[in-house]
């Protein structure tokens, strides 16, 4: 087997090959959206985030120092469960802590603690007291906050923005499956401070927009500047 190929318990009939495509997909493991790097079966149109294709049997997280999260192929129990990072439903692969009952999507569990493009740094927080630049509310889910503390984005809000602009990611399976080929427009989704001067407000929106690009790429499971650039170009064309 080649170094860029794997066999996976969730799709034992075929080999999955590593690919990098600037086309969004729905992960067949965790059921969440992804973009960029993936392991794919071209025969079945079966896709996995790299985090889902190559999971760690167990992990610890800086936000939950007393917890030990075990990788599970399906949510435990019969009751609906939600991710403690993004507050969205857990429908597939999950990291679960049996002692406390916490759950994390694989991509949420592997969210970088710092996003850094060389000019801007965004830090991941479990809770922040400042308002989110998307919803205007405090608290809620995990958030990314800029080093200057002026820009804040809930992980939950970023996911909602993707869903709002990209309903029905997949329709059916196999040859009937329809996959959109672009990230939804995110232009104009951030709140602006209208009391600022026109020049300062433009700069504020530009920086906040750049922050959004990096957070979106991280949430989709591939926090690279290449993906952020793709998203940015799509925003500019909207």
C-alpha positions, 0 to 999 in steps of 0.5 A, a space after each residue: 500500500 502506498 504512503 498516501 493510501 489507507 484502509 479504514 474500518 468505516 469503508 473496508 471494501 475499498 482503499 482510501 487515497 489522500 487528496 487535496 481538492 479546493 471543493 467542499 465535501 461532507 465527511 462520511 465519518 463525522 457528517 460535518 462539512 470539510 474542504 481541502 485535504 481528505 481521504 477519498 474513495 473515488 469509486 464510492 464518492 466516500 470522503 473523510 476528514 484527515 482527522 476522521 481518517 487517522 484518529 487518535 484512539 484517545 486524546 486530552 484537551 487543554 480546556 478539559 484537563 480532567 477528561 480523557 476523550 475516547 474516539 467512537 465511531 458513533 455517539 454513545 447511548 440513544 439520546 441526542 448529543 451535541 459537541 461541547 465546542 460548537 454546540 452542533 449535533 453529533 451524528 457520527 464519529 466523535 471523541 467522548 469522555 465517559 466520566 463527564 459526558 462531554 463530546 467533541 467533533 473530531 475537527 473541533 477536538 483538533 482545532 488549533 489553539 493559535 491561528 497565525 498567518 504571520 501578520 495576524 494571530 487568533 487564539 482559541 478560548 473556551 469562553 470569552 466575555 467580549 461579544 462575537 462579531 457575528 451574533 453580538 452575544 457573549 459566551 456561547 461556544 468556543 471562540 477565536 479571538 485576535 491578539 489585539 482582542 478586537 475581533 471575536 468569532 464563536 465557532 458555533 457562529 462560523 458553522 451557522 454561517 456556512 449552513 445558512 449559505 450552503 443548505 443541503 450540502 448533499 442530496 442522496 448518495 452515489 451518482 445522485 449525490 449533488 455537491 456544491 463546488 464553492 464555499 457560500 458567500 460570507 460577505 457582509 456577515 460580520 457586524 460593523 461599528 458604525 460610529 467609526 470613521 469611514 476609513 477606520 470602519 473599512 480597515 476594521 472590516 478588512 481585518 475582521 474578514 481576514 480573521 473570519 477566513 482563517 477561522 472558517 478554514 480551521 473549522 472545515 478541518 484544514 487550517 492552511 493559508 491556501 484554503 483561507 485564500 480560496 475562501 477569501 477570493 470567493 468572498 471578494 467575488 460575492 
